[in-house]
Amino acid sequence: MQRLQKLMIGNGLLVILAAMLSGFMLGFGLIGGLELYPGKIVEMPYYGTAEGWARAHTGGTANGLMIIAVALALPLIPLTDGMRKLTAYGFIYIGWANTAFYWFGNAAGSRALSFGDNPLGATNLLGMIGFGLAFAGALLIVWLLAHSAIKVLGNK
């Protein structure tokens, strides 16, 4: 179990690192570039919107913390070895799928909220990939959380 926990914590930290890197994109969007020294801003290319990068920054941090929290709680959830492994790898997948969703959503007019075009804008390959990964992750997280909650609450 400790190996799974370390794997989850390591991936959770890397998901948070990706979220921190999205903070650079957020800053570039808010001030138009990178400040080299007070008053001297050099234009930096970036894609997406400041709002989208704010979501990537905060959402990614929350996803990384979620992975770490589940890793620390894992010994308290009465699961079979196979289910424990599925839970660990499932939450790692969810964290990275959501990271891809945020980053790819910034590259698609559709914000990766659908496979096709939607009222927000046109989709593209990155938008379709981001949506597909996040949709599968959304289904997986509901199932894993419900299953784990039932096991914890049902174990007296």
PAMAR-30287 format. One line per 2 residues: their letters; for each residue x negated, z negated, y negated of N, C-alpha, C, O. Coordinates in Angstrom, 2 decimals, always signed. Layout:
<pts>
A = X:Z:Y:X:Z:Y:X:Z:Y:X:Z:Y | ...
</pts>
This chain:
<pts>
MQ = -0.83:+0.00:+1.20:+0.00:+0.00:+0.00:-0.87:+0.00:-1.26:-0.53:+0.66:-2.24 | -1.96:-0.72:-1.22:-2.81:-0.82:-2.41:-3.36:+0.56:-2.80:-3.52:+0.84:-3.99
RL = -3.64:+1.43:-1.82:-4.13:+2.77:-2.11:-3.07:+3.56:-2.87:-3.39:+4.27:-3.82 | -1.80:+3.45:-2.46:-0.71:+4.13:-3.15:-0.55:+3.59:-4.57:-0.32:+4.35:-5.51
QK = -0.66:+2.28:-4.70:-0.54:+1.68:-6.03:-1.65:+2.17:-6.96:-1.39:+2.50:-8.12 | -2.88:+2.23:-6.47:-3.98:+2.72:-7.29:-3.78:+4.18:-7.66:-4.07:+4.59:-8.79
LM = -3.29:+4.96:-6.73:-3.01:+6.38:-7.00:-1.94:+6.52:-8.07:-2.06:+7.36:-8.97 | -0.91:+5.71:-7.98:+0.16:+5.75:-8.98:-0.36:+5.30:-10.34:-0.08:+5.95:-11.35
IG = -1.10:+4.21:-10.38:-1.61:+3.69:-11.66:-2.56:+4.71:-12.30:-2.48:+4.95:-13.50 | -3.44:+5.31:-11.50:-4.34:+6.34:-12.03:-3.59:+7.52:-12.61:-3.92:+7.99:-13.70
NG = -2.57:+8.00:-11.90:-1.78:+9.11:-12.41:-0.95:+8.70:-13.62:-0.79:+9.49:-14.55 | -0.44:+7.48:-13.62:+0.29:+6.99:-14.78:-0.58:+6.98:-16.02:-0.14:+7.35:-17.11
LL = -1.83:+6.55:-15.87:-2.77:+6.55:-16.99:-3.07:+7.97:-17.46:-3.19:+8.21:-18.66 | -3.20:+8.91:-16.53:-3.45:+10.31:-16.91:-2.24:+10.93:-17.62:-2.41:+11.73:-18.54
VI = -1.04:+10.58:-17.19:+0.17:+11.06:-17.88:+0.19:+10.51:-19.30:+0.54:+11.22:-20.24 | -0.19:+9.24:-19.47:-0.27:+8.66:-20.81:-1.36:+9.37:-21.63:-1.17:+9.61:-22.82
LA = -2.47:+9.71:-21.01:-3.52:+10.46:-21.71:-2.99:+11.80:-22.22:-3.26:+12.18:-23.36 | -2.23:+12.51:-21.38:-1.62:+13.78:-21.83:-0.68:+13.53:-23.00:-0.60:+14.33:-23.92
AM = +0.04:+12.42:-22.96:+0.94:+12.07:-24.08:+0.14:+11.79:-25.35:+0.57:+12.16:-26.44 | -1.00:+11.14:-25.21:-1.83:+10.87:-26.38:-2.38:+12.18:-26.95:-2.47:+12.33:-28.17
LS = -2.75:+13.11:-26.10:-3.24:+14.41:-26.57:-2.14:+15.18:-27.31:-2.42:+15.92:-28.25 | -0.90:+14.99:-26.88:+0.20:+15.65:-27.59:+0.35:+15.08:-29.00:+0.94:+15.72:-29.87
GF = -0.18:+13.90:-29.22:-0.18:+13.31:-30.56:-1.01:+14.13:-31.54:-0.71:+14.16:-32.73 | -2.06:+14.80:-31.05:-2.82:+15.70:-31.91:-1.94:+16.86:-32.37:-1.95:+17.23:-33.55
ML = -1.19:+17.42:-31.43:-0.29:+18.53:-31.78:+0.76:+18.04:-32.77:+1.12:+18.76:-33.71 | +1.25:+16.84:-32.57:+2.20:+16.25:-33.51:+1.59:+16.15:-34.91:+2.22:+16.54:-35.90
GF = +0.39:+15.65:-34.98:-0.29:+15.53:-36.27:-0.51:+16.89:-36.93:-0.29:+17.04:-38.13 | -0.94:+17.87:-36.15:-1.14:+19.22:-36.69:+0.17:+19.76:-37.26:+0.18:+20.41:-38.31
GL = +1.27:+19.49:-36.57:+2.57:+19.96:-37.04:+3.04:+19.24:-38.29:+3.67:+19.84:-39.16 | +2.73:+17.97:-38.39:+3.20:+17.19:-39.54:+2.42:+17.49:-40.82:+3.01:+17.59:-41.90
IG = +1.09:+17.62:-40.70:+0.30:+17.83:-41.92:-0.30:+19.23:-42.02:-0.99:+19.55:-42.99 | -0.04:+20.07:-41.02:-0.51:+21.45:-41.08:-1.92:+21.67:-40.57:-2.43:+22.78:-40.69
GL = -2.56:+20.67:-40.04:-3.90:+20.85:-39.52:-4.58:+19.53:-39.25:-3.94:+18.53:-38.95 | -5.89:+19.54:-39.37:-6.72:+18.37:-39.09:-7.48:+18.01:-40.36:-8.15:+18.86:-40.94
EL = -7.38:+16.77:-40.78:-8.10:+16.34:-41.97:-9.56:+16.05:-41.61:-9.84:+15.17:-40.80 | -10.47:+16.81:-42.22:-11.90:+16.61:-41.98:-12.44:+15.43:-42.78:-13.25:+14.64:-42.30
YP = -11.97:+15.34:-44.01:-12.28:+14.21:-44.88:-11.13:+14.12:-45.88:-10.36:+15.07:-45.99 | -10.99:+13.02:-46.59:-9.81:+12.84:-47.45:-9.55:+14.04:-48.37:-10.38:+14.43:-49.18
GK = -8.37:+14.59:-48.19:-7.93:+15.71:-49.01:-8.31:+17.07:-48.47:-7.81:+18.08:-48.98 | -9.15:+17.15:-47.45:-9.57:+18.44:-46.89:-8.94:+18.62:-45.51:-9.42:+18.07:-44.52
IV = -7.86:+19.39:-45.47:-7.16:+19.66:-44.22:-7.48:+21.07:-43.77:-7.26:+22.04:-44.51 | -8.00:+21.19:-42.58:-8.31:+22.49:-41.99:-7.14:+22.88:-41.11:-6.72:+22.10:-40.24
EM = -6.61:+24.07:-41.32:-5.47:+24.52:-40.53:-5.86:+24.61:-39.06:-6.90:+25.16:-38.71 | -5.01:+24.06:-38.22:-5.24:+24.09:-36.77:-4.06:+24.81:-36.12:-2.90:+24.51:-36.39
PY = -4.37:+25.76:-35.26:-3.27:+26.45:-34.58:-2.59:+25.51:-33.58:-3.25:+24.74:-32.88 | -1.30:+25.59:-33.53:-0.54:+24.82:-32.55:+0.76:+25.57:-32.31:+1.14:+26.44:-33.10
YG = +1.44:+25.23:-31.25:+2.72:+25.86:-30.96:+3.79:+24.78:-30.89:+3.48:+23.60:-30.76 | +5.03:+25.18:-30.98:+6.13:+24.23:-30.90:+6.44:+23.63:-32.26:+6.04:+24.15:-33.31
TA = +7.16:+22.53:-32.21:+7.59:+21.85:-33.44:+7.08:+20.42:-33.44:+6.77:+19.85:-32.40 | +7.01:+19.85:-34.63:+6.61:+18.44:-34.72:+7.58:+17.57:-33.94:+7.17:+16.61:-33.29
EG = +8.86:+17.89:-34.01:+9.87:+17.10:-33.27:+9.62:+17.18:-31.76:+9.70:+16.17:-31.06 | +9.31:+18.37:-31.29:+9.03:+18.54:-29.86:+7.79:+17.77:-29.43:+7.76:+17.19:-28.34
WA = +6.76:+17.76:-30.29:+5.55:+17.02:-29.96:+5.77:+15.51:-30.07:+5.13:+14.74:-29.35 | +6.66:+15.09:-30.95:+7.00:+13.66:-31.01:+7.66:+13.24:-29.70:+7.38:+12.16:-29.18
RA = +8.53:+14.09:-29.16:+9.17:+13.78:-27.87:+8.13:+13.76:-26.75:+8.19:+12.91:-25.86 | +7.18:+14.70:-26.77:+6.13:+14.73:-25.75:+5.25:+13.49:-25.84:+4.83:+12.94:-24.82
HT = +4.99:+13.04:-27.05:+4.15:+11.87:-27.28:+4.82:+10.59:-26.76:+4.21:+9.82:-26.02 | +6.06:+10.39:-27.15:+6.76:+9.16:-26.74:+7.29:+9.25:-25.31:+7.19:+8.29:-24.55
GG = +7.84:+10.40:-24.95:+8.38:+10.56:-23.60:+7.29:+10.49:-22.55:+7.47:+9.90:-21.48 | +6.14:+11.11:-22.84:+5.03:+11.06:-21.89:+4.51:+9.65:-21.71:+4.18:+9.24:-20.59
TA = +4.42:+8.91:-22.80:+3.99:+7.51:-22.71:+4.96:+6.72:-21.83:+4.55:+5.94:-20.98 | +6.25:+6.92:-22.06:+7.26:+6.21:-21.26:+7.16:+6.59:-19.78:+7.31:+5.73:-18.91
NG = +6.92:+7.87:-19.49:+6.79:+8.30:-18.10:+5.57:+7.66:-17.43:+5.65:+7.22:-16.28 | +4.46:+7.62:-18.13:+3.27:+6.99:-17.56:+3.49:+5.51:-17.29:+3.09:+4.99:-16.25
LM = +4.11:+4.83:-18.25:+4.41:+3.40:-18.06:+5.39:+3.18:-16.91:+5.28:+2.20:-16.18 | +6.34:+4.11:-16.74:+7.28:+4.00:-15.62:+6.54:+4.08:-14.29:+6.82:+3.30:-13.38
II = +5.62:+5.01:-14.17:+4.85:+5.15:-12.92:+4.09:+3.86:-12.64:+4.07:+3.37:-11.51 | +3.45:+3.31:-13.67:+2.68:+2.08:-13.50:+3.60:+0.91:-13.13:+3.25:+0.10:-12.28
AV = +4.76:+0.82:-13.76:+5.70:-0.26:-13.46:+6.18:-0.18:-12.01:+6.23:-1.19:-11.32 | +6.51:+1.01:-11.56:+6.96:+1.16:-10.16:+5.81:+0.84:-9.21:+6.03:+0.23:-8.16
AL = +4.59:+1.23:-9.56:+3.43:+0.91:-8.72:+3.29:-0.60:-8.56:+3.03:-1.09:-7.46 | +3.44:-1.32:-9.65:+3.30:-2.78:-9.59:+4.46:-3.43:-8.84:+4.29:-4.48:-8.22
AL = +5.63:-2.81:-8.91:+6.81:-3.35:-8.22:+6.86:-2.95:-6.75:+7.60:-3.55:-5.97 | +6.09:-1.95:-6.36:+6.18:-1.38:-5.00:+6.13:-2.43:-3.89:+6.89:-2.31:-2.93
PL = +5.26:-3.44:-3.95:+5.23:-4.43:-2.88:+6.53:-5.25:-2.75:+6.79:-5.83:-1.70 | +7.32:-5.28:-3.81:+8.55:-6.08:-3.80:+9.77:-5.29:-3.32:+10.85:-5.86:-3.16
IP = +9.60:-4.00:-3.10:+10.72:-3.15:-2.67:+10.60:-2.97:-1.15:+9.63:-2.40:-0.68 | +11.59:-3.46:-0.39:+11.50:-3.37:+1.07:+11.78:-1.94:+1.56:+12.92:-1.57:+1.83
LT = +10.70:-1.15:+1.68:+10.81:+0.23:+2.12:+10.00:+0.44:+3.39:+9.05:-0.29:+3.66 | +10.40:+1.43:+4.16:+9.58:+1.82:+5.31:+8.29:+2.44:+4.77:+8.21:+2.79:+3.59
DG = +7.30:+2.56:+5.62:+6.04:+3.17:+5.19:+6.25:+4.58:+4.66:+5.68:+4.97:+3.65 | +7.07:+5.35:+5.36:+7.34:+6.72:+4.94:+8.06:+6.78:+3.60:+7.75:+7.62:+2.75
MR = +9.02:+5.90:+3.41:+9.77:+5.88:+2.16:+8.90:+5.36:+1.01:+9.04:+5.80:-0.13 | +8.02:+4.43:+1.31:+7.09:+3.93:+0.29:+6.18:+5.07:-0.18:+5.94:+5.22:-1.38
KL = +5.69:+5.85:+0.76:+4.83:+6.97:+0.41:+5.60:+8.02:-0.40:+5.09:+8.54:-1.39 | +6.83:+8.31:+0.02:+7.67:+9.27:-0.71:+7.96:+8.76:-2.13:+7.97:+9.55:-3.08
TA = +8.20:+7.48:-2.27:+8.45:+6.89:-3.58:+7.22:+7.03:-4.47:+7.32:+7.41:-5.63 | +6.06:+6.71:-3.93:+4.83:+6.79:-4.71:+4.56:+8.23:-5.17:+4.37:+8.48:-6.36
YG = +4.55:+9.15:-4.24:+4.29:+10.55:-4.59:+5.43:+11.15:-5.42:+5.20:+12.01:-6.26 | +6.63:+10.68:-5.17:+7.78:+11.15:-5.94:+7.66:+10.78:-7.41:+7.91:+11.62:-8.28
FI = +7.29:+9.54:-7.69:+7.15:+9.13:-9.09:+5.96:+9.81:-9.76:+6.01:+10.10:-10.96 | +4.90:+10.07:-9.01:+3.78:+10.83:-9.57:+4.26:+12.23:-9.93:+3.96:+12.73:-11.02
YI = +5.01:+12.87:-9.03:+5.57:+14.19:-9.33:+6.45:+14.14:-10.58:+6.33:+14.99:-11.47 | +7.31:+13.16:-10.66:+8.25:+13.04:-11.79:+7.48:+12.93:-13.11:+7.84:+13.59:-14.08
GW = +6.45:+12.12:-13.15:+5.66:+11.97:-14.37:+5.02:+13.28:-14.81:+5.05:+13.63:-15.99 | +4.43:+14.01:-13.85:+3.78:+15.27:-14.19:+4.80:+16.37:-14.47:+4.57:+17.22:-15.33
AN = +5.93:+16.36:-13.76:+6.97:+17.35:-14.03:+7.52:+17.18:-15.43:+7.75:+18.17:-16.13 | +7.72:+15.95:-15.85:+8.22:+15.70:-17.21:+7.16:+16.05:-18.25:+7.50:+16.54:-19.33
TA = +5.90:+15.82:-17.94:+4.83:+16.23:-18.85:+4.84:+17.74:-19.04:+4.76:+18.23:-20.17 | +4.96:+18.49:-17.95:+5.05:+19.95:-18.04:+6.29:+20.36:-18.82:+6.24:+21.29:-19.63
FY = +7.39:+19.68:-18.58:+8.64:+19.97:-19.31:+8.43:+19.85:-20.82:+8.82:+20.74:-21.57 | +7.81:+18.76:-21.26:+7.60:+18.56:-22.70:+6.66:+19.62:-23.27:+6.95:+20.22:-24.31
WF = +5.54:+19.86:-22.59:+4.56:+20.82:-23.11:+5.09:+22.24:-23.06:+4.95:+23.00:-24.02 | +5.70:+22.61:-21.93:+6.24:+23.97:-21.81:+7.47:+24.17:-22.68:+7.70:+25.26:-23.20
GN = +8.26:+23.10:-22.84:+9.44:+23.19:-23.70:+9.07:+23.51:-25.14:+9.85:+24.15:-25.85 | +7.91:+23.08:-25.57:+7.45:+23.40:-26.91:+7.06:+24.87:-27.05:+6.96:+25.39:-28.16
AA = +6.86:+25.53:-25.93:+6.48:+26.95:-25.95:+7.67:+27.87:-25.71:+7.50:+29.09:-25.62 | +8.87:+27.32:-25.60:+10.06:+28.11:-25.32:+11.15:+27.80:-26.33:+11.40:+26.64:-26.66
GS = +11.80:+28.84:-26.82:+12.91:+28.64:-27.74:+14.03:+27.82:-27.11:+14.73:+27.09:-27.81 | +14.19:+27.94:-25.81:+15.23:+27.21:-25.07:+14.88:+25.74:-24.89:+15.70:+24.96:-24.40
RA = +13.66:+25.35:-25.28:+13.11:+24.00:-25.10:+13.06:+23.56:-23.64:+13.04:+22.37:-23.33 | +13.05:+24.55:-22.74:+13.00:+24.30:-21.30:+14.20:+23.49:-20.83:+14.10:+22.68:-19.90
LS = +15.35:+23.71:-21.48:+16.57:+22.98:-21.09:+17.51:+23.82:-20.23:+18.60:+23.37:-19.88 | +17.09:+25.03:-19.89:+17.88:+25.90:-19.02:+16.97:+27.00:-18.48:+15.90:+27.26:-19.04
FG = +17.40:+27.63:-17.40:+16.63:+28.75:-16.86:+16.77:+29.98:-17.75:+15.84:+30.78:-17.86 | +17.91:+30.13:-18.38:+18.15:+31.28:-19.24:+18.20:+30.88:-20.70:+17.96:+29.73:-21.06
DN = +18.50:+31.86:-21.53:+18.67:+31.59:-22.96:+19.80:+30.59:-23.16:+20.74:+30.55:-22.36 | +19.73:+29.80:-24.21:+20.79:+28.83:-24.50:+20.97:+28.79:-26.02:+20.26:+29.49:-26.74
PL = +21.90:+28.00:-26.52:+22.13:+27.97:-27.98:+20.90:+27.59:-28.81:+20.87:+27.87:-30.01 | +19.90:+26.95:-28.20:+18.69:+26.58:-28.94:+17.74:+27.76:-29.13:+16.94:+27.78:-30.07
GA = +17.82:+28.74:-28.22:+16.94:+29.89:-28.34:+16.70:+30.58:-27.01:+17.28:+30.23:-25.98 | +15.82:+31.57:-27.07:+15.50:+32.37:-25.89:+14.53:+31.60:-24.99:+13.72:+30.80:-25.46
TN = +14.64:+31.87:-23.72:+13.71:+31.24:-22.79:+12.56:+32.20:-22.52:+12.58:+33.36:-22.94 | +11.57:+31.72:-21.81:+10.46:+32.53:-21.33:+9.99:+31.91:-20.02:+10.61:+30.97:-19.52
LL = +8.92:+32.44:-19.46:+8.45:+31.94:-18.17:+8.11:+30.45:-18.22:+8.45:+29.70:-17.30 | +7.44:+30.02:-19.28:+7.10:+28.60:-19.39:+8.35:+27.73:-19.49:+8.41:+26.65:-18.91
GM = +9.35:+28.20:-20.22:+10.61:+27.47:-20.32:+11.30:+27.34:-18.97:+11.84:+26.28:-18.63 | +11.28:+28.42:-18.19:+11.90:+28.38:-16.86:+11.14:+27.45:-15.92:+11.76:+26.70:-15.17
IG = +9.82:+27.49:-15.97:+9.02:+26.58:-15.13:+9.25:+25.13:-15.55:+9.48:+24.26:-14.70 | +9.21:+24.87:-16.85:+9.43:+23.51:-17.34:+10.79:+22.97:-16.93:+10.91:+21.82:-16.51
FG = +11.83:+23.81:-17.05:+13.16:+23.37:-16.67:+13.24:+23.12:-15.17:+13.78:+22.10:-14.73 | +12.70:+24.03:-14.38:+12.77:+23.87:-12.92:+12.09:+22.60:-12.44:+12.63:+21.87:-11.61
LA = +10.89:+22.34:-12.97:+10.16:+21.13:-12.59:+10.92:+19.87:-13.01:+11.05:+18.93:-12.22 | +11.42:+19.86:-14.24:+12.11:+18.68:-14.75:+13.45:+18.47:-14.06:+13.85:+17.33:-13.81
FA = +14.15:+19.55:-13.75:+15.45:+19.42:-13.06:+15.25:+18.81:-11.68:+15.99:+17.91:-11.28 | +14.25:+19.31:-10.94:+13.96:+18.73:-9.63:+13.56:+17.27:-9.78:+13.96:+16.43:-8.97
GA = +12.76:+16.96:-10.81:+12.36:+15.57:-11.05:+13.54:+14.68:-11.40:+13.59:+13.52:-11.00 | +14.50:+15.23:-12.16:+15.69:+14.45:-12.53:+16.50:+14.07:-11.30:+16.97:+12.94:-11.17
LL = +16.67:+15.03:-10.39:+17.41:+14.73:-9.16:+16.65:+13.71:-8.31:+17.24:+12.78:-7.76 | +15.33:+13.89:-8.23:+14.50:+12.99:-7.43:+14.51:+11.57:-7.98:+14.61:+10.61:-7.22
IV = +14.40:+11.42:-9.29:+14.33:+10.07:-9.87:+15.64:+9.31:-9.68:+15.63:+8.11:-9.42 | +16.76:+10.01:-9.81:+18.05:+9.35:-9.59:+18.11:+8.83:-8.16:+18.52:+7.69:-7.92
WL = +17.72:+9.65:-7.21:+17.78:+9.26:-5.80:+16.80:+8.12:-5.51:+17.17:+7.14:-4.88 | +15.55:+8.24:-5.98:+14.55:+7.20:-5.70:+14.92:+5.87:-6.34:+14.78:+4.82:-5.71
LA = +15.40:+5.91:-7.57:+15.78:+4.66:-8.24:+16.99:+4.01:-7.57:+17.01:+2.80:-7.35 | +17.99:+4.82:-7.23:+19.17:+4.27:-6.57:+18.80:+3.68:-5.21:+19.22:+2.58:-4.87
HS = +18.01:+4.42:-4.43:+17.61:+3.95:-3.10:+16.81:+2.65:-3.21:+17.07:+1.70:-2.47 | +15.85:+2.60:-4.13:+15.05:+1.39:-4.28:+15.88:+0.21:-4.76:+15.71:-0.91:-4.28
AI = +16.78:+0.45:-5.71:+17.64:-0.63:-6.23:+18.51:-1.19:-5.11:+18.65:-2.40:-4.98 | +19.08:-0.32:-4.31:+19.93:-0.76:-3.19:+19.11:-1.60:-2.21:+19.58:-2.62:-1.72
KV = +17.88:-1.16:-1.93:+17.04:-1.92:-1.00:+16.68:-3.29:-1.57:+16.69:-4.28:-0.85 | +16.36:-3.35:-2.86:+16.00:-4.64:-3.46:+17.21:-5.56:-3.52:+17.11:-6.73:-3.14
LG = +18.32:-5.06:-4.00:+19.51:-5.90:-4.16:+20.16:-6.27:-2.84:+20.80:-7.31:-2.73 | +20.00:-5.42:-1.83:+20.59:-5.69:-0.53:+19.75:-6.60:+0.34:+20.22:-7.09:+1.37
NK = +18.51:-6.83:-0.05:+17.59:-7.67:+0.71:+17.68:-9.09:+0.18:+17.15:-9.41:-0.88 | +18.35:-9.94:+0.93:+18.59:-11.31:+0.45:+17.52:-12.26:+0.90:+17.58:-13.44:+0.58
</pts>
